[in-house]
Amino acid sequence: MKIKLTFWRVVFIVIMVLGLYSSFIRYFRGLGAVSNMTDQFPWGLWIGFDCLCGVMLAAGGFIMVGAVYLFNVERLHSVVRPAVLTAFLGYILFIVGLLFDLGRPWYIWHQLIYMNPHSVMFEVGLCVMTYTTVLFFEFLPNVFERFNLKTAIKWTNKIYPVLIVLGILLSTLHQSSLGSLYLIMPSKLHPFWYTPALPFFFFGSAIAVGLAMTIFESTQSAKAFGRQLELPVLVTLGGALLVALWVNALLRFEDYYHRGMLTQIFKPSYEAYFLWLELTLTFVIPIAMLSFKKVRLSPQLLYLASIFTLLGFITNRLNIALIGFETYVGHHYVPKWTEFSITVMIIALGFFLFGVAVNYLPIFPKAKYGAALPRQTKAEPLLGTAVLTHAGD
Amino acid sequence: MSKALLYDATMCIGCKQCESACAEQNKLPYNDTIAAESVQSAHKYTVVMTKDDKFMRRLCMHCEHPACASACPVGAFHKTKEGPVVYDVWKCIGCRYCMVACAFSQPKYEWGSLNPRVRKCIMCPDRVAAGKQTACAEICPTGATKFGDRDDLIQEAKQRLSQNPDTYLPRIYGLNEVGGTCVLILSSKKVEEYGYPASERIGDTPMPEYTGRVMERIPDFIPVWSLVLGGIYWISHRREEVAAAEAEEEKNGSAR
């Protein structure tokens, strides 16, 4: 056990050192030196993964808040706080990622004074800023409870309905608008991915991923923190995930059918291979798995199905952001190692902060998260998963 | 009235004087090495390309409905009333959405800079506002690049097409593409061969319309969706309140 802890600590340190080196290159040598982005490929891994996937993976926050507080599904109550924490950290890290990707991040505040209401990017920016603030307030009760601030708790309880509605409204807007960003380039994005329905697909995939991410993160933290898994919670989430995947799959089919693409998507081509990979991971495998009752009742298999779903939708967004442009541009884009290293550093930071928060704040219900838990486990075991998750892209 | 440039590739002799005049006007470096570069970049706003002894210029098209201006979150791009699409570096945050959004991939980036700017042809806005021609049109020895009112130039282009139908391909590139551009091109060879996007690919619809269709729904969507969400909240919690009240009543009833 001790050796393992040291191992993950070393991995974490290596990730951070490489990440800091790459950050140095980014800020003292420029975007050209740190990345393989060019005039032909102005958006790379950071937009594709850190932004598009990052926001999608943080969708669990608004999905769970919606399920528990809006629809009053009481039995999911125990996963709301970890989901909100994941979302809050996710959005903070998304903003950190932006500070790397923006050419002039020191002017990011211009967004607040020079507004262009016609710009989808402006809408996304404004929603993300506001929603991160909302998430901060949704997260605050953890801190208030930790320090037993009764008046503050009472006050947040009063504004909670407003926060809930506002949070879901903002999420609906910017999750879908991330897809709308690509509507302005019908001549550039490959027809497999360019469709007027992009905003709907981005919103639909956020719901599926929000559910999958909650399954993933509950199982993961149960392993890492030695908590008991609540099977009824996972079963409910698994069932909802199956429905969400079916809806997503039918919408995708409908879209290809209406645009007359059904024969083209089966013809082998560079894009088709990536599309097949995406569709297999997002729909074929998880839907097939979750159709069996045995899978829906088994924590391990649910966990596996959720991983397939996550990898699938990550592939989907990377296809849209990167693969879908290669034919137009005429050459491939492969991120530089320094681009990867910054992305990995941000993910590792996320796992680290999650671990710290869980250790010091009442994120998980008290009854199950007893004082018997050894303090030393801390965040380190979780870091392993940082590496594992990243192995996927 | 909007000003424009008419580039007639059949009149171009490939002297590249437009390139050097552009560099001088925009205070960009220019020498033999840069002259030999056949791609546009942050230090080369316009380029004259050669293919089988035929020439073709590339520069920002100055769209009537520019995608860059619609895409920019801080409004760093705007189309002036004279026609040029200009860039305000102060506003720019460096998101590069303009580069991705432009159907002609005209905005270029200073990748090596620590405070990078987006660079593209801005159609000499100061000269144009002062009633002068652009630097490239002024220096062009053959009149291949001609500056004027857009409507007049369209008439002239049509005239050239009808007078010499054998010289030209029968189209004015930029007349209707993405809703019309302020750079119009006549040529004997397909512009697509020089890297211009095909007309049928980009279409005649202004690019901002594709996002505009979604964006214009948002002001209606916000109040409607808020009401729906608030309604769901109210109903699902109302049920709870009623249940609690009933339980209370029952308790009181049994206690009595």
Boltz contact constraints between the chains, C-beta under 6 A:
constraints:
  - contact:
      token1: [A, 30]
      token2: [B, 112]
      max_distance: 6.0
  - contact:
      token1: [A, 30]
      token2: [B, 113]
      max_distance: 6.0
  - contact:
      token1: [A, 30]
      token2: [B, 114]
      max_distance: 6.0
  - contact:
      token1: [A, 31]
      token2: [B, 111]
      max_distance: 6.0
  - contact:
      token1: [A, 32]
      token2: [B, 111]
      max_distance: 6.0
  - contact:
      token1: [A, 32]
      token2: [B, 112]
      max_distance: 6.0
  - contact:
      token1: [A, 39]
      token2: [B, 108]
      max_distance: 6.0
  - contact:
      token1: [A, 42]
      token2: [B, 96]
      max_distance: 6.0
  - contact:
      token1: [A, 42]
      token2: [B, 99]
      max_distance: 6.0
  - contact:
      token1: [A, 42]
      token2: [B, 100]
      max_distance: 6.0
  - contact:
      token1: [A, 43]
      token2: [B, 100]
      max_distance: 6.0
  - contact:
      token1: [A, 70]
      token2: [B, 232]
      max_distance: 6.0
  - contact:
      token1: [A, 70]
      token2: [B, 233]
      max_distance: 6.0
  - contact:
      token1: [A, 71]
      token2: [B, 236]
      max_distance: 6.0
  - contact:
      token1: [A, 72]
      token2: [B, 236]
      max_distance: 6.0
  - contact:
      token1: [A, 102]
      token2: [B, 93]
      max_distance: 6.0
  - contact:
      token1: [A, 102]
      token2: [B, 94]
      max_distance: 6.0
  - contact:
      token1: [A, 102]
      token2: [B, 95]
      max_distance: 6.0
  - contact:
      token1: [A, 103]
      token2: [B, 94]
      max_distance: 6.0
  - contact:
      token1: [A, 103]
      token2: [B, 116]
      max_distance: 6.0
  - contact:
      token1: [A, 104]
      token2: [B, 93]
      max_distance: 6.0
  - contact:
      token1: [A, 104]
      token2: [B, 94]
      max_distance: 6.0
  - contact:
      token1: [A, 107]
      token2: [B, 93]
      max_distance: 6.0
  - contact:
      token1: [A, 108]
      token2: [B, 93]
      max_distance: 6.0
  - contact:
      token1: [A, 110]
      token2: [B, 74]
      max_distance: 6.0
  - contact:
      token1: [A, 110]
      token2: [B, 91]
      max_distance: 6.0
  - contact:
      token1: [A, 110]
      token2: [B, 93]
      max_distance: 6.0
  - contact:
      token1: [A, 114]
      token2: [B, 74]
      max_distance: 6.0
  - contact:
      token1: [A, 114]
      token2: [B, 75]
      max_distance: 6.0
  - contact:
      token1: [A, 114]
      token2: [B, 91]
      max_distance: 6.0
  - contact:
      token1: [A, 116]
      token2: [B, 72]
      max_distance: 6.0
  - contact:
      token1: [A, 116]
      token2: [B, 73]
      max_distance: 6.0
  - contact:
      token1: [A, 116]
      token2: [B, 75]
      max_distance: 6.0
  - contact:
      token1: [A, 118]
      token2: [B, 70]
      max_distance: 6.0
  - contact:
      token1: [A, 119]
      token2: [B, 71]
      max_distance: 6.0
  - contact:
      token1: [A, 119]
      token2: [B, 72]
      max_distance: 6.0
  - contact:
      token1: [A, 119]
      token2: [B, 73]
      max_distance: 6.0
  - contact:
      token1: [A, 120]
      token2: [B, 211]
      max_distance: 6.0
  - contact:
      token1: [A, 121]
      token2: [B, 73]
      max_distance: 6.0
  - contact:
      token1: [A, 121]
      token2: [B, 97]
      max_distance: 6.0
  - contact:
      token1: [A, 122]
      token2: [B, 73]
      max_distance: 6.0
  - contact:
      token1: [A, 125]
      token2: [B, 73]
      max_distance: 6.0
  - contact:
      token1: [A, 161]
      token2: [B, 233]
      max_distance: 6.0
  - contact:
      token1: [A, 165]
      token2: [B, 229]
      max_distance: 6.0
  - contact:
      token1: [A, 165]
      token2: [B, 230]
      max_distance: 6.0
  - contact:
      token1: [A, 168]
      token2: [B, 229]
      max_distance: 6.0
  - contact:
      token1: [A, 169]
      token2: [B, 225]
      max_distance: 6.0
  - contact:
      token1: [A, 169]
      token2: [B, 226]
      max_distance: 6.0
  - contact:
      token1: [A, 180]
      token2: [B, 211]
      max_distance: 6.0
  - contact:
      token1: [A, 180]
      token2: [B, 214]
      max_distance: 6.0
  - contact:
      token1: [A, 183]
      token2: [B, 210]
      max_distance: 6.0
  - contact:
      token1: [A, 183]
      token2: [B, 211]
      max_distance: 6.0
  - contact:
      token1: [A, 184]
      token2: [B, 67]
      max_distance: 6.0
  - contact:
      token1: [A, 184]
      token2: [B, 71]
      max_distance: 6.0
  - contact:
      token1: [A, 184]
      token2: [B, 101]
      max_distance: 6.0
  - contact:
      token1: [A, 184]
      token2: [B, 207]
      max_distance: 6.0
  - contact:
      token1: [A, 184]
      token2: [B, 210]
      max_distance: 6.0
  - contact:
      token1: [A, 184]
      token2: [B, 211]
      max_distance: 6.0
  - contact:
      token1: [A, 187]
      token2: [B, 103]
      max_distance: 6.0
  - contact:
      token1: [A, 187]
      token2: [B, 197]
      max_distance: 6.0
  - contact:
      token1: [A, 187]
      token2: [B, 201]
      max_distance: 6.0
  - contact:
      token1: [A, 187]
      token2: [B, 202]
      max_distance: 6.0
  - contact:
      token1: [A, 199]
      token2: [B, 214]
      max_distance: 6.0
